[in-house]
Amino acid sequence: MHLNYLEILNPLVNKGYGVKMLAEKLGLQPSEVMAIGDQENDLAMIEYAGTGVAMGNAIDSVKQIAQFVTRTNMEDGVAHAIEELVL
């Protein structure tokens, strides 16, 4: 939780919807998509993706739905996830 941070979002659109639309446009199945996140606004995206990855510093609800937990932001978690799960 960020005490000095405010997000205002359209309730009809989220990152999961955006990733789904992009995947469909590219002809990808959810099983071919990896999503990485750390906050509540990443939940729908991680749920949609065939491979959901939580950052090591993610909130608990993200870690609970992700198939994998990678390193933290400060430990190059995104690069580590790509190296381990994609390359």
BELGI-V291366 format. One record per helix or strand of 3 or more residues. SS is the DSSP state (helix for helix, strand for strand). FROM is the first residue (numbers start at 1). TO is the last residue. If there is no record, write none. Layout:
SS;FROM;TO
SS;FROM;TO
This chain:
helix;15;26
helix;30;32
strand;34;37
helix;40;48
strand;51;54
helix;60;65
helix;73;75
helix;77;85
